[in-house]
Amino acid sequence: MIRVGMIGCGSMARNHCVALQPLAERMRFTAFADIDPERAGAAAARYPGALAVKDYKLIFDDVDAVVIAVPHDLHHRIGLDCLKAGKHVLMEKPLALTEGECRELIAADHSPHPVLMLGYVMRHNPMWTRFGECLRDETFGKVFHVSIWTEQYTDTSRAAWLGEARRVGGGQLFSHGCHYIDLLLHWLGDPVCGTHIGTNLGTPWMEREGTSDVSLKFASGATAYHFGTWGARGTRLGYAVHAHCTEGMLELDGSAGTITLHRSRTDGDLPALEALAAPGEALDKPDQVVVYRRPDEGGKAVVEQMAAFLDCIEQERKPEISAAASLRSLQVIWKLYEAEEQMRVADLRGI
Ligand SMILES: NC(=O)c1ccc[n+]([C@@H]2O[C@H](COP(=O)([O-])OP(=O)(O)OC[C@H]3O[C@@H](n4cnc5c(N)ncnc54)[C@H](O)[C@@H]3O)[C@@H](O)[C@H]2O)c1
């Protein structure tokens, strides 16, 4: 049984605690730390005997591993302290605020003794993973364009620090878009060049952008687009991905929980849509078929992520999403921000 401590008991921590019940046989929350004692106390109250403290260093005797879910400007210092104390660390993204801070954490990473894993939770989402596998395995031919939309509404009622560029490390792109830059790099390979244009119109509580448009080109020749906003007062796409491949277009619909193949070509060399349909899916349209549907139960990304972290601890394995691996997405964002300020296209070769 792995004893886990939570450092930072805000909205992300609440998600973790509620969702992780299915892992109760492998892990137990034994300590909670938050500078707001009410938050630490409220979280600990759900776990009989769990410690609630203000100073995270006071939990070290009671835990084998920690989840760090604090504002971004604290990731570096708290991460180093936990690793120095020999604790396994699941660090919420992004790793830290600057390349220098990230490099110090990478130097302190001796995974799996102890493990340092980054919380890029979308990499553990079964539907998004399946989508990425279709692109990487060229299931529907070569991919030449991917678009990712994330339309959310967030304001200061969630957390005031999210508006402060100094604490976030930027704006919406650095804080939330990093998930999708990470996925695009994972799916499409080495980036070549790109642009970012952001605005805080619509999210005036944010110092930097609350709405973000990214265009990227990859060494394969594929291009990609990411639109993310925290200002959506309504949405049709929600979370959605479209990928154009040489044998059809794949559509991930986050709300419906489906991946649909759209195909207008009827050439004889392509498999029939019947052969591609997910089990039980209707074949009532000549040019589209659902190839994946999210199951009603299980498959929660945050549970899959914690299970991967526990696997690394129990099996003494290095995590796939290591500190070093997670740095790439941030390097792309820093270059995009720099180029945006200078009104030019960013050269992303070598990242
Ligand atoms: N993976 C995801 O999808 C996702 C979603 C939301 C947030 N996050 C990440 O989770 C982290 C936390 O975000 P959040 O939305 O929960 O923020 P939040 O503001 O709701 O919670 C942060 C908590 O940290 C506490 N805190 C501040 N300083 C502390 C310190 N020195 N010691 C202990 N606790 C301290 C605050 O009091 C607060 O309760 C961030 O890294 C964020 O990017 C990830």
The ligand as an SDF file (V2000), in Angstrom:
LIG
                    3D

 44 48  0  0  0  0  0  0  0  0999 V2000
   -4.1560   18.3710  -15.2240 N   0  0  0  0  0  0  0  0  0  0  0  0
   -5.1690   19.2120  -15.3010 C   0  0  0  0  0  0  0  0  0  0  0  0
   -6.0530   19.0640  -16.1340 O   0  0  0  0  0  0  0  0  0  0  0  0
   -5.2110   20.3710  -14.3640 C   0  0  0  0  0  0  0  0  0  0  0  0
   -6.3870   21.0810  -14.1900 C   0  0  0  0  0  0  0  0  0  0  0  0
   -6.3730   22.1280  -13.2760 C   0  0  0  0  0  0  0  0  0  0  0  0
   -5.1990   22.4220  -12.6160 C   0  0  0  0  0  0  0  0  0  0  0  0
   -4.0800   21.6980  -12.8430 N   0  0  0  0  0  0  0  0  0  0  0  0
   -2.8170   22.0120  -12.1740 C   0  0  0  0  0  0  0  0  0  0  0  0
   -2.9220   21.7280  -10.7790 O   0  0  0  0  0  0  0  0  0  0  0  0
   -2.1330   22.6850  -10.0680 C   0  0  0  0  0  0  0  0  0  0  0  0
   -3.0150   23.3980   -9.0670 C   0  0  0  0  0  0  0  0  0  0  0  0
   -4.0840   24.0430   -9.7440 O   0  0  0  0  0  0  0  0  0  0  0  0
   -5.5000   24.2630   -9.0560 P   0  0  0  0  0  0  0  0  0  0  0  0
   -6.4320   24.6350  -10.1440 O   0  0  0  0  0  0  0  0  0  0  0  0
   -5.8270   23.1290   -8.1610 O   0  0  0  0  0  0  0  0  0  0  0  0
   -5.1760   25.5560   -8.1710 O   0  0  0  0  0  0  0  0  0  0  0  0
   -5.9110   26.0320   -6.8320 P   0  0  0  0  0  0  0  0  0  0  0  0
   -5.5630   27.4560   -6.6470 O   0  0  0  0  0  0  0  0  0  0  0  0
   -7.3380   25.6060   -6.8480 O   0  0  0  0  0  0  0  0  0  0  0  0
   -5.1840   25.1510   -5.7180 O   0  0  0  0  0  0  0  0  0  0  0  0
   -3.8500   25.3760   -5.3360 C   0  0  0  0  0  0  0  0  0  0  0  0
   -3.7550   25.1570   -3.8350 C   0  0  0  0  0  0  0  0  0  0  0  0
   -2.3840   25.2770   -3.4550 O   0  0  0  0  0  0  0  0  0  0  0  0
   -2.3730   25.8870   -2.1690 C   0  0  0  0  0  0  0  0  0  0  0  0
   -1.0240   26.3900   -1.8900 N   0  0  0  0  0  0  0  0  0  0  0  0
   -0.4650   27.5670   -2.2650 C   0  0  0  0  0  0  0  0  0  0  0  0
    0.7790   27.6720   -1.7770 N   0  0  0  0  0  0  0  0  0  0  0  0
    1.0250   26.5170   -1.0880 C   0  0  0  0  0  0  0  0  0  0  0  0
    2.1350   26.0320   -0.3710 C   0  0  0  0  0  0  0  0  0  0  0  0
    3.2710   26.7290   -0.2420 N   0  0  0  0  0  0  0  0  0  0  0  0
    2.0330   24.8250    0.2350 N   0  0  0  0  0  0  0  0  0  0  0  0
    0.8830   24.1090    0.1390 C   0  0  0  0  0  0  0  0  0  0  0  0
   -0.2050   24.5240   -0.5510 N   0  0  0  0  0  0  0  0  0  0  0  0
   -0.1280   25.7170   -1.1580 C   0  0  0  0  0  0  0  0  0  0  0  0
   -3.4560   26.9570   -2.2610 C   0  0  0  0  0  0  0  0  0  0  0  0
   -3.8510   27.3900   -0.9900 O   0  0  0  0  0  0  0  0  0  0  0  0
   -4.5310   26.1890   -3.0190 C   0  0  0  0  0  0  0  0  0  0  0  0
   -5.4170   25.5300   -2.1410 O   0  0  0  0  0  0  0  0  0  0  0  0
   -1.5030   23.5890  -11.1220 C   0  0  0  0  0  0  0  0  0  0  0  0
   -0.2550   23.0740  -11.4690 O   0  0  0  0  0  0  0  0  0  0  0  0
   -2.4530   23.4710  -12.2960 C   0  0  0  0  0  0  0  0  0  0  0  0
   -1.8710   23.7500  -13.5580 O   0  0  0  0  0  0  0  0  0  0  0  0
   -4.0830   20.6820  -13.6710 C   0  0  0  0  0  0  0  0  0  0  0  0
  1  2  1  0
  2  3  2  0
  2  4  1  0
  4  5  1  0
  4 44  2  0
  5  6  2  0
  6  7  1  0
  7  8  2  0
  8  9  1  0
  8 44  1  0
  9 10  1  0
  9 42  1  0
 10 11  1  0
 11 12  1  0
 11 40  1  0
 12 13  1  0
 13 14  1  0
 14 15  2  0
 14 16  1  0
 14 17  1  0
 17 18  1  0
 18 19  2  0
 18 20  1  0
 18 21  1  0
 21 22  1  0
 22 23  1  0
 23 24  1  0
 23 38  1  0
 24 25  1  0
 25 26  1  0
 25 36  1  0
 26 27  1  0
 26 35  1  0
 27 28  2  0
 28 29  1  0
 29 30  1  0
 29 35  2  0
 30 31  1  0
 30 32  2  0
 32 33  1  0
 33 34  2  0
 34 35  1  0
 36 37  1  0
 36 38  1  0
 38 39  1  0
 40 41  1  0
 40 42  1  0
 42 43  1  0
M  CHG  2   8   1  16  -1
M  END
$$$$
